[in-house]
Amino acid sequence: MTSPLSPLNGSARIVRLGPEDGAACLGLDRLALGGLWSAEQWERELSEPKRPVLGWRQDPCLLAMASAWIVLEELQITAVAVHPEHRRRGLARQLLEALLRLGQEAGAERATLEVAKGNEAARALYAGLGFQEVALRRGYYRNGDDALVQWRKLDGGFKAPGLARRR
């Protein structure tokens, strides 16, 4: 069994996650985000075609994931999580690039997300992907932290890695 702490190898790939990945998503959510969603919420996210969830998988481990909703012409990014031992390796960036491409292919014209005002690492990541801060939501998070609403146009100005097919 591959340890989640091992270096990435040739088997590591970005895949579209489905209902069978619920336990892995819930576990990574708890580890990396402090339990953003319940098992039922993850089941719903992973079952809806208009709610894509992508993951960096190095079997049998889920190293990172990003989820979104596609609503009309907008890709709403709802969660991004990276295993703490795999941060600062570009996994989140590659997942987000793939998610942005998927949204664009589905007809989305722009992408939005919320990020904690104090999360400098995430804000730098999103800025590097072309997101701009457009609004503040006071007390948005359970702990009372403010969120910055960020936005970017989906114009195809980036290249994203291809998705691996599930075996």
Contacts in CASP RR format, 6 or more apart in sequence:
PFRMAT RR
TARGET T0000
AUTHOR 0000-0000-0000
METHOD contacts of the structure
MODEL  1
MTSPLSPLNGSARIVRLGPEDGAACLGLDRLALGGLWSAEQWERELSEPK
RPVLGWRQDPCLLAMASAWIVLEELQITAVAVHPEHRRRGLARQLLEALL
RLGQEAGAERATLEVAKGNEAARALYAGLGFQEVALRRGYYRNGDDALVQ
WRKLDGGFKAPGLARRR
1 60 0 8 1.000
2 9 0 8 1.000
2 11 0 8 1.000
2 58 0 8 1.000
2 59 0 8 1.000
2 60 0 8 1.000
2 61 0 8 1.000
3 61 0 8 1.000
4 58 0 8 1.000
4 61 0 8 1.000
4 63 0 8 1.000
4 83 0 8 1.000
4 85 0 8 1.000
4 86 0 8 1.000
5 85 0 8 1.000
6 58 0 8 1.000
8 58 0 8 1.000
8 63 0 8 1.000
8 86 0 8 1.000
8 89 0 8 1.000
9 58 0 8 1.000
11 58 0 8 1.000
11 59 0 8 1.000
12 56 0 8 1.000
12 57 0 8 1.000
12 58 0 8 1.000
12 63 0 8 1.000
13 56 0 8 1.000
13 57 0 8 1.000
13 58 0 8 1.000
13 164 0 8 1.000
14 54 0 8 1.000
14 55 0 8 1.000
14 56 0 8 1.000
14 57 0 8 1.000
14 94 0 8 1.000
14 95 0 8 1.000
14 98 0 8 1.000
14 161 0 8 1.000
14 162 0 8 1.000
14 163 0 8 1.000
14 164 0 8 1.000
15 54 0 8 1.000
15 55 0 8 1.000
15 57 0 8 1.000
15 163 0 8 1.000
15 164 0 8 1.000
15 165 0 8 1.000
15 166 0 8 1.000
16 52 0 8 1.000
16 53 0 8 1.000
16 54 0 8 1.000
16 55 0 8 1.000
16 163 0 8 1.000
16 166 0 8 1.000
17 24 0 8 1.000
17 25 0 8 1.000
17 46 0 8 1.000
17 53 0 8 1.000
17 54 0 8 1.000
17 55 0 8 1.000
17 62 0 8 1.000
17 65 0 8 1.000
18 46 0 8 1.000
18 47 0 8 1.000
18 53 0 8 1.000
19 43 0 8 1.000
19 46 0 8 1.000
19 47 0 8 1.000
21 46 0 8 1.000
21 53 0 8 1.000
21 62 0 8 1.000
22 39 0 8 1.000
22 42 0 8 1.000
22 43 0 8 1.000
22 46 0 8 1.000
23 39 0 8 1.000
24 61 0 8 1.000
24 62 0 8 1.000
25 42 0 8 1.000
25 45 0 8 1.000
25 46 0 8 1.000
25 53 0 8 1.000
25 62 0 8 1.000
25 65 0 8 1.000
26 37 0 8 1.000
26 38 0 8 1.000
26 39 0 8 1.000
26 42 0 8 1.000
28 62 0 8 1.000
28 64 0 8 1.000
28 65 0 8 1.000
28 81 0 8 1.000
28 83 0 8 1.000
29 35 0 8 1.000
29 36 0 8 1.000
29 37 0 8 1.000
29 42 0 8 1.000
29 79 0 8 1.000
29 81 0 8 1.000
31 81 0 8 1.000
31 83 0 8 1.000
31 84 0 8 1.000
32 81 0 8 1.000
32 82 0 8 1.000
32 83 0 8 1.000
32 84 0 8 1.000
33 79 0 8 1.000
33 81 0 8 1.000
36 79 0 8 1.000
36 81 0 8 1.000
37 45 0 8 1.000
37 79 0 8 1.000
44 51 0 8 1.000
45 51 0 8 1.000
45 53 0 8 1.000
45 67 0 8 1.000
45 78 0 8 1.000
46 53 0 8 1.000
50 69 0 8 1.000
50 70 0 8 1.000
50 71 0 8 1.000
50 106 0 8 1.000
51 67 0 8 1.000
51 68 0 8 1.000
51 69 0 8 1.000
51 70 0 8 1.000
51 78 0 8 1.000
52 67 0 8 1.000
52 68 0 8 1.000
52 70 0 8 1.000
52 99 0 8 1.000
52 102 0 8 1.000
52 103 0 8 1.000
53 65 0 8 1.000
53 66 0 8 1.000
53 67 0 8 1.000
53 68 0 8 1.000
54 65 0 8 1.000
54 66 0 8 1.000
54 67 0 8 1.000
54 95 0 8 1.000
54 98 0 8 1.000
54 99 0 8 1.000
54 102 0 8 1.000
54 163 0 8 1.000
55 62 0 8 1.000
55 63 0 8 1.000
55 64 0 8 1.000
55 65 0 8 1.000
55 66 0 8 1.000
55 95 0 8 1.000
56 62 0 8 1.000
56 63 0 8 1.000
56 64 0 8 1.000
56 65 0 8 1.000
56 86 0 8 1.000
56 91 0 8 1.000
56 94 0 8 1.000
56 95 0 8 1.000
57 63 0 8 1.000
57 164 0 8 1.000
61 83 0 8 1.000
62 83 0 8 1.000
63 82 0 8 1.000
63 83 0 8 1.000
63 86 0 8 1.000
63 91 0 8 1.000
64 80 0 8 1.000
64 81 0 8 1.000
64 82 0 8 1.000
64 83 0 8 1.000
64 86 0 8 1.000
64 91 0 8 1.000
64 92 0 8 1.000
64 95 0 8 1.000
65 79 0 8 1.000
65 80 0 8 1.000
65 81 0 8 1.000
65 95 0 8 1.000
66 77 0 8 1.000
66 79 0 8 1.000
66 80 0 8 1.000
66 81 0 8 1.000
66 92 0 8 1.000
66 95 0 8 1.000
66 96 0 8 1.000
66 98 0 8 1.000
66 99 0 8 1.000
67 77 0 8 1.000
67 78 0 8 1.000
67 79 0 8 1.000
67 80 0 8 1.000
68 75 0 8 1.000
68 76 0 8 1.000
68 77 0 8 1.000
68 78 0 8 1.000
68 99 0 8 1.000
68 103 0 8 1.000
68 111 0 8 1.000
69 75 0 8 1.000
69 76 0 8 1.000
69 78 0 8 1.000
70 76 0 8 1.000
70 103 0 8 1.000
70 106 0 8 1.000
70 107 0 8 1.000
70 108 0 8 1.000
73 107 0 8 1.000
73 108 0 8 1.000
73 109 0 8 1.000
73 110 0 8 1.000
74 108 0 8 1.000
74 109 0 8 1.000
74 110 0 8 1.000
74 111 0 8 1.000
74 112 0 8 1.000
75 99 0 8 1.000
75 100 0 8 1.000
75 103 0 8 1.000
75 104 0 8 1.000
75 106 0 8 1.000
75 108 0 8 1.000
75 110 0 8 1.000
75 111 0 8 1.000
75 112 0 8 1.000
75 154 0 8 1.000
76 111 0 8 1.000
76 112 0 8 1.000
76 113 0 8 1.000
77 96 0 8 1.000
77 99 0 8 1.000
77 111 0 8 1.000
77 112 0 8 1.000
77 113 0 8 1.000
78 113 0 8 1.000
80 92 0 8 1.000
80 95 0 8 1.000
80 96 0 8 1.000
80 122 0 8 1.000
82 91 0 8 1.000
82 92 0 8 1.000
87 121 0 8 1.000
92 125 0 8 1.000
93 125 0 8 1.000
93 129 0 8 1.000
94 160 0 8 1.000
94 161 0 8 1.000
96 125 0 8 1.000
96 129 0 8 1.000
97 129 0 8 1.000
97 158 0 8 1.000
97 159 0 8 1.000
97 160 0 8 1.000
97 161 0 8 1.000
98 160 0 8 1.000
98 161 0 8 1.000
98 162 0 8 1.000
98 163 0 8 1.000
100 111 0 8 1.000
100 129 0 8 1.000
100 152 0 8 1.000
100 154 0 8 1.000
100 158 0 8 1.000
100 160 0 8 1.000
101 156 0 8 1.000
101 158 0 8 1.000
101 160 0 8 1.000
102 163 0 8 1.000
103 111 0 8 1.000
103 154 0 8 1.000
104 154 0 8 1.000
104 156 0 8 1.000
108 154 0 8 1.000
109 153 0 8 1.000
109 154 0 8 1.000
110 151 0 8 1.000
110 152 0 8 1.000
110 153 0 8 1.000
110 154 0 8 1.000
111 131 0 8 1.000
111 151 0 8 1.000
111 152 0 8 1.000
111 154 0 8 1.000
112 149 0 8 1.000
112 150 0 8 1.000
112 151 0 8 1.000
113 126 0 8 1.000
113 131 0 8 1.000
113 149 0 8 1.000
113 150 0 8 1.000
114 137 0 8 1.000
114 140 0 8 1.000
114 147 0 8 1.000
114 148 0 8 1.000
114 149 0 8 1.000
114 150 0 8 1.000
115 122 0 8 1.000
115 123 0 8 1.000
115 126 0 8 1.000
115 147 0 8 1.000
115 148 0 8 1.000
115 150 0 8 1.000
116 122 0 8 1.000
116 141 0 8 1.000
116 145 0 8 1.000
116 146 0 8 1.000
116 147 0 8 1.000
116 148 0 8 1.000
117 136 0 8 1.000
117 145 0 8 1.000
117 146 0 8 1.000
117 147 0 8 1.000
117 148 0 8 1.000
118 145 0 8 1.000
123 133 0 8 1.000
123 148 0 8 1.000
126 150 0 8 1.000
129 152 0 8 1.000
129 158 0 8 1.000
130 152 0 8 1.000
131 150 0 8 1.000
131 151 0 8 1.000
131 152 0 8 1.000
132 150 0 8 1.000
132 151 0 8 1.000
132 152 0 8 1.000
133 148 0 8 1.000
133 149 0 8 1.000
133 150 0 8 1.000
134 149 0 8 1.000
134 150 0 8 1.000
134 151 0 8 1.000
135 148 0 8 1.000
135 149 0 8 1.000
136 146 0 8 1.000
136 147 0 8 1.000
136 148 0 8 1.000
136 149 0 8 1.000
137 146 0 8 1.000
137 147 0 8 1.000
137 148 0 8 1.000
137 149 0 8 1.000
138 146 0 8 1.000
139 145 0 8 1.000
139 146 0 8 1.000
139 147 0 8 1.000
140 146 0 8 1.000
140 147 0 8 1.000
141 147 0 8 1.000
END
